[in-house]
Amino acid sequence: MVNKNMKRVFVFAITLLFIAPFANAFGVSSPYWDEKPLVMYPGQSNDLQLQLQNMVGDENMKLTASVVEGGDIARLTDEDIVYDVPLGRKDVKVGVRVDIPGNAQLYGNYKIKVQFKQVAKESSGTVGLSGSVVQTIPVFIKSKEELGPQSAIAPQEEKPRPLFPIFALTLIVIALIALLSIPLLRKKK
């Protein structure tokens, strides 16, 4: 019985170790999310910044960006949409311009989705795999009067919402497996 359980734990751990390299080692943060949408009025334009981060791994990354949803109201403002994200950096800025049409329906919702894809490194004879992340920015429309005089100026620089990246979750799962396997090893002795 113990031997059978050990085999299962071992197979599961090997599977996790095989899958772990495919977890994204980069992340994206935004000052806006579902509980804190970007609030704008019809006819308003606003510039905001997303931040790319590369805090885990052992290499620098190149990422490409594209607006995959909400392209009718949002566009990337940087001339080059290929971003160098050095290892250890969490503040590589990506400019996004949001233009709400003048005839936008009050209390309507928009979603802007910006996708970041890792540029696969070229290597002879091997298949290049790359990860991608989509950052969603919800937009809610109110009247100019409801937003008050502050609505005409760009929002203050806010601390981006912290991410809980996939690699952190992977590490937690591996640690739990290790902790769960200790009693099995003790029973075997």
Secondary structure, DSSP 4 states (H G I P E B T S, - for coil): -HHHHHHHHHHHHHHHHHHGGGS-S-EEE-S-BTTB-EEE-TT-EEEEEEEEEE-SSSS-EEEEEEEEE-TTTEEE--S--EEEE-TTEEEEEEEEEEE--TTPPTT-EEEEEEEEEEPPPP-TTS-----EEEEEEEEEE--HHHH-GGGGSPPPP-PPPPP--HHHHHHHHHHHHHHHHHHHHHHH-
